[in-house]
Amino acid sequence: MTEEAILAGCLQNNAPCQKELYNRYSPKMMAVCYRFGQNREDAEDMLQEGFIKVFTQIHTFRNQGALEGWIRRIIVHTCINHLKKNKKFKESVDLIHANALIVREESVPSIVQAKQIVECIRMLPMGYRTVLNLYAVEGYSHKEIGEMLDIEESTSRSQYTRAKQMLVDILVKKNILSKPQLQADMARVASGR
Amino acid sequence: MDRGFYNEDFDIEELIRFKSDQFNMRPSENVWKRISKKIHPVTPYLWVGFAVLLTGVGYFAATETSLLYEDAATLSHKISARTVVASSAKSTLLNRPSTTSDFVQGKELNNGISLTLTLPLTNRLTLETSSSLLKRQEVYAAFPVNTNTLTEIPVQPIQETNNEDQTYYPRVSVYAKPGQSLTQTGKIEPLLPLSIGLKSKEDKGMQGHEKLNWLQEYAAYELSLPKKRRVNWLVTLSPTMNYRRLVGGKTTELPSDVKNGPIALSLKGNVDALVNHQPARGLEMSSLFAYTMNRKWTFLTGVQFNYSRYDIKAFSAPANEKATISLSRYSGVQELTSYTVLRNFGGTAEKTLENEYYQVSLPVGMQYTLAEAGRWHLGLSGTIQPTYLLNKNNYLISTDYKNYTKEPTLVNPWNINTSAEAFIAYKYGNTRIQVGPQFRYQLFSSFAKEYPVKEYLMQYGFKVGISRTVH
C-alpha cells in the first residue's frame, strides 16, 4: 500500500489503513519514546497517546514534508507533555550536579551497538537526556528546546554540554567507544563529512 | 581515561544521531488494541443502546399484538390486574371444550372495570381459568332455567379508593338458586349465556365461608386477586437539542496579534463571547425500572445513553501553528504545546468542528403524579445521573483563544448530570404511554480542573416513553 493510499484511508477513518500506518511507523516511534521514557511501560503509554493524536489530527497534515517527520514531531511533543504532566522532568532539569553517576556492568546490554548507545543515553538523568535527545537526535534548536521545556536558551545549552560529556564518560567506561564496529562507524561518519 | 578514537575532531552528536536512527523497537500488541479502542470507541455502545430500545419496543409490540389473538379467556384475564377471572366454562359431564360462546368480556368504565362472565345456563358447570391464580371449582347456574332466556346481572364497577395503601380484592361470585336442579337431564341445547356480574370491592378481611353465609348458601366460591404490582419497566426515547456554556478566563479583548484573513471576527468579552458555537441535535435513550411507592411517588433507576453534539465555527490556517494550553497546577503554570491548522479568529476558509459526546449514565430519581383523571396522568420527574464519557476526541480552545486543538488527557471521563421533565401519560391496562419536555444539565466541567476554561453541557428535548407493569 502506498503512503498516499494509507493517508487517504486514514482521513476516512478506515481501520485497516490506520493499522498499516501504525505498523509502518510504530517501531521507529517506539524507539523515540523509549529514549525519552523511564521504562518500556512509560514508552508504550507515550506511544499510545501520540498515535491517538496522529489519527485524530491526521486531517491537519498538509503534505509539506514527509509524513514520518510530521508523526515524529507529534510523538516528541507528546513525550515532552507526558514528562511534564507526570512532573518527572522538572526535577531532572534542576539536577546540575550529576557527577556521581555509577555505571554498572549489567546495566548496558551487549547485544547490538545501536541499542547500547540508546541504553547509555537512557542512563543519563531525565533532564540531560531530554535535552540531548531533542538537540542531538531530533534536531531542535536550543531556542525551540527552551520554549518546549520552559527553560532559558542558555540553560538548554549548558545542560546539553554536560549531557554530552556525561554520555562520553559512560561510553568510555563501558568500552563502547573502543569497540571495533563502533570505531568503524565513527570513521565512516567522519569520512562522510 | 581511555577515550579510544574520541577526540575533538570527532562529532559525537553525529554518532548519537546515526546510532539512534538505527535503533527500532516493537511495542507490545496491547498498544494497538488500546489505540484502536480509543479511535473507534462508540459503535458497539451505540448498537447496544439501539438493541435495548428495540428489545423494549419489540416486547411491548409482541405482548400487545398477542392480546388480539388469544382466546377470550386469557384476554379477559389480562385486561386488568384487578380483573379476575374465570376464563371459560365447560360441562364436565360432556367434557365439552370451550366454545366461542363461552367467553368472558371485560370493559373499563370510568372509575374501574366491569366484567361480564357468561356461562351455559343449565349445566352443572365447572369454572376453569388459564390463570394460576384461580382454582377450579364447581359452581351452579343460577337464575332462570329457561334456556332461551338470557339473564344478565347488572355489574357494579369496581371503585377506586382514596387510600392508596389499601389492597384491592375484586371478586366474582356465582351462586345458585335454592332448590334448582342441577343435574343434567338431557342434551344440551343451545346454551344460553348466563351473565354474572363482578361484585364491587368488599372487605378483604372476610373469609370465604362468611361470604357463603352472606349469600345464604348462594355463593359457591369467591376469587381474589393478588396484590397490586408495583414494578414497571420504562423505555424512553428523546431527540434533543444540545448546547454548552463556557465559563472561565477573564474578560478580555481580541488578542492584538491575531492573524486576520479574508474572513475575520472582532469580539470583546468573556470566553463565551469569544467563541462561535452553535447548538446541534442529539439523542437520548433509556431503559428504566420504576417502583410505585404509592399513588403519588415512583422511584426510578436504570441505564441511559446520550449522544450530544454542538458545532464550532472555526477557520483554517495556511500552515501548522503552535497551540498552547496553559494549565494551572499547584506547582505553577505548565504549558502543553501542539500544532494545529485550526484558528478561532480569521483564516483562509471557514470550517465547522463537531464536538460529540457519547455518554452512559445511571439515572436515579423520583416521579411525582400531579393530577389524575381516569386514565390520564400529569406528572413531574427528576433524576441525578452519574455519567461516564465514552470518547475524548473533542476540540479544546487554546488558552490564548487563538486556536483549536485536541488534548484527550484534559477531558474528564466522569461527571454528574441532572434532569427534570414534565409529562402527560395515558394508561390502559398494564401499559402506559407518556410524553413531555425534558431538560438536562451537566453539573461539573467537561475538562480537567487545571484547564482554565470550564464547559457545562446542557440539552433540552421531547421525551416519549412506554412503560409496562412487570412485577
Interface residues (C-beta under 8 A of the other chain):
Chain A: N13 A15 Q18 K19 Y22 S26 P27 K28 M30 A31 Y34 R35 A43 E44 L47 Q48 E49 F51 I52 K53 F55 T56 Q57 T60 R62 Q64 R73 I74 H77 I80 N81 K84 K85 K87 K90 V112 Q113 A114 K115 I117 V118 I121 L132 Y135 A136 V137 G139 E147 M148 D150 K164 L167 V168 D169 L171 V172 N175 L177 S178 Q183 D185 M186 A187 V189 A190 R193
Chain B: M1 D2 R3 G4 F5 Y6 D9 F10 D11 I12 E13 E14 L15 I16 R17 F18 K19 S20 D21 Q22 F23 N24 M25 R26 P27 S28 N30 V31 W32 R34 I35 S36 K38 I39 H40 A319 N320 S331 Q334 E335 L336 T337 S338 Y339 T340 V341 L342 N393 T405 K406 P408 T409
